[in-house]
């Protein structure tokens, strides 16, 4: 099980076309702050029907789109 699985399930369960989640919102979902390892794990989102379209370190947000 991936450490980001709660996030992937959140995306799938809420079934929106697009999400713009702040790092803080993601922390509330998964229980820890995302770090650089997220860039490796983000490809797992496709297994749940989403892609991490844009990770903004400046704005501290991640945009997910339904695929």
C-alpha positions in Angstrom: 0.0 0.0 0.0 1.3 3.4 -1.0 1.7 6.1 1.7 -0.4 8.3 -0.6 -3.3 5.9 -1.0 -5.7 7.9 1.2 -5.2 10.8 -1.2 -5.9 8.7 -4.2 -9.0 7.2 -2.6 -10.2 10.7 -1.7 -9.9 11.8 -5.3 -11.8 8.7 -6.5 -14.5 8.8 -3.9 -15.3 12.4 -4.5 -15.2 11.9 -8.3 -14.7 15.5 -9.4 -13.4 16.4 -12.9 -10.7 18.7 -11.4 -9.2 19.3 -7.9 -7.0 22.1 -6.8 -5.7 21.0 -3.4 -3.3 23.0 -1.2 -0.5 21.2 0.5 -2.3 21.8 3.8 -5.5 20.1 2.4 -3.4 17.2 1.3 -1.8 17.0 4.7 -5.3 16.9 6.3 -6.2 13.9 4.0 -3.0 11.8 4.4 -1.8 12.9 7.8 1.6 14.2 6.8 3.2 17.0 4.8 4.0 16.1 1.2 7.7 16.2 0.2 9.8 15.6 -2.9 8.9 11.9 -2.9 5.5 13.0 -4.0 6.9 13.5 -7.5 7.7 9.8 -7.7 4.4 8.7 -6.2 2.1 11.0 -8.2 2.0 8.5 -11.1 0.0 6.2 -8.8 -3.0 8.6 -9.1 -3.7 7.2 -12.6 -4.6 3.8 -11.1 -7.5 5.8 -9.5 -8.5 7.7 -12.6 -6.6 10.9 -12.0 -3.3 12.6 -13.0 -1.3 15.1 -11.0 -1.5 17.8 -13.7 0.6 20.5 -12.0 2.5 20.6 -8.8 3.3 24.2 -7.8 6.0 24.6 -5.2 5.5 28.4 -5.2 1.7 28.3 -4.7 1.9 25.1 -2.6 -0.9 23.5 -4.6 -1.5 20.4 -6.7 -3.9 20.3 -9.5 -5.5 16.9 -10.3 -7.5 16.2 -13.4 -9.7 13.2 -14.1 -8.4 11.0 -16.9 
